[in-house]
Amino acid sequence: MIISLTNSDLKCEIDDSDWSLVKDYSWYLKQSGFNSYVCTSKREGNQVRTIRIHRLIMAAGDDEETHHIDFDILNNKRNNLQNLSKQKHRKIHLEN
């Protein structure tokens, strides 16, 4: 399934089975340091929280990072995502 981004002509891809997780949000491309991510914003009380689509899909815990196996941040299909420890995730990116 293809997700349009509100601030870009780029498209994000997810599995059809994840549509129910993402359908109620508007998604945009957000620059974060040297990386970009597909994100949405959610108001929680007086604060606005940024949610990254890949972390939402993989239900990543606070102690995990979600890795894009093919390094394509627009490919958010489950077979391209894996939750890793921060240390292991950093090691993969330093090696590639």
Secondary structure per residue as TSV (DSSP state, phi and psi in degrees):
chain	resnum	aa	ss	phi	psi
A	1	M	-	360.0	141.4
A	2	I	E	-103.6	133.7
A	3	I	E	-111.9	124.6
A	4	S	E	-79.0	144.6
A	5	L	-	-103.1	139.2
A	6	T	T	-72.5	-22.5
A	7	N	T	-116.9	17.1
A	8	S	-	-155.2	154.8
A	9	D	S	-81.2	-9.0
A	10	L	-	-69.1	157.8
A	11	K	E	-124.0	150.6
A	12	C	E	-110.2	141.4
A	13	E	E	-112.7	135.2
A	14	I	-	-133.9	168.2
A	15	D	-	-74.2	146.0
A	16	D	G	-55.1	-35.6
A	17	S	G	-67.2	-14.8
A	18	D	G	-96.0	0.9
A	19	W	H	-55.3	-40.9
A	20	S	H	-64.0	-25.3
A	21	L	H	-75.2	-31.7
A	22	V	H	-111.6	-12.0
A	23	K	T	-65.1	-24.3
A	24	D	T	-89.1	5.8
A	25	Y	S	-117.9	155.5
A	26	S	-	-96.7	130.7
A	27	W	-	-108.5	142.8
A	28	Y	E	-141.1	162.5
A	29	L	E	-90.9	124.9
A	30	K	E	-120.7	128.4
A	31	Q	E	-79.5	131.8
A	32	S	E	-137.5	99.8
A	33	G	T	65.4	-125.5
A	34	F	T	-89.5	-3.2
A	35	N	E	-112.5	161.9
A	36	S	E	-122.5	151.1
A	37	Y	E	-140.9	153.5
A	38	V	E	-85.8	119.7
A	39	C	E	-133.8	165.5
A	40	T	E	-138.1	167.4
A	41	S	E	-118.5	141.4
A	42	K	E	-133.7	127.6
A	43	R	E	-80.4	130.0
A	44	E	E	-130.2	98.3
A	45	G	T	67.3	-123.6
A	46	N	T	-92.5	1.4
A	47	Q	E	-113.3	154.3
A	48	V	E	-112.1	125.1
A	49	R	E	-106.8	135.3
A	50	T	E	-89.2	131.5
A	51	I	E	-117.5	126.3
A	52	R	E	-90.6	132.5
A	53	I	H	-59.7	-38.6
A	54	H	H	-67.6	-34.6
A	55	R	H	-72.7	-36.4
A	56	L	H	-63.6	-48.4
A	57	I	H	-59.6	-41.0
A	58	M	H	-92.7	2.8
A	59	A	T	48.0	48.4
A	60	A	-	-66.4	137.1
A	61	G	-	-80.4	169.2
A	62	D	T	-61.5	-26.8
A	63	D	T	-94.7	11.2
A	64	E	E	-121.7	155.4
A	65	E	E	-121.7	144.6
A	66	T	E	-99.2	122.1
A	67	H	E	-99.2	135.5
A	68	H	E	-88.8	109.8
A	69	I	T	-58.1	-41.0
A	70	D	T	-90.9	6.8
A	71	F	S	64.9	14.5
A	72	D	-	-100.1	107.6
A	73	I	T	-69.1	-11.7
A	74	L	T	-89.7	-12.8
A	75	N	B	-94.1	94.9
A	76	N	-	-110.0	33.2
A	77	K	-	-77.6	145.9
A	78	R	G	-57.3	-34.0
A	79	N	G	-72.3	-4.5
A	80	N	G	-109.2	1.4
A	81	L	E	-119.4	144.1
A	82	Q	E	-149.5	139.7
A	83	N	E	-84.2	131.8
A	84	L	E	-133.8	163.2
A	85	S	E	-67.5	156.5
A	86	K	H	-59.1	-39.0
A	87	Q	H	-63.8	-47.4
A	88	K	H	-66.0	-39.6
A	89	H	H	-62.6	-45.7
A	90	R	H	-60.4	-42.0
A	91	K	H	-60.6	-43.4
A	92	I	H	-59.8	-44.0
A	93	H	H	-73.4	-29.3
A	94	L	H	-71.0	-29.6
A	95	E	H	-81.4	-18.3
A	96	N	-	-113.7	360.0
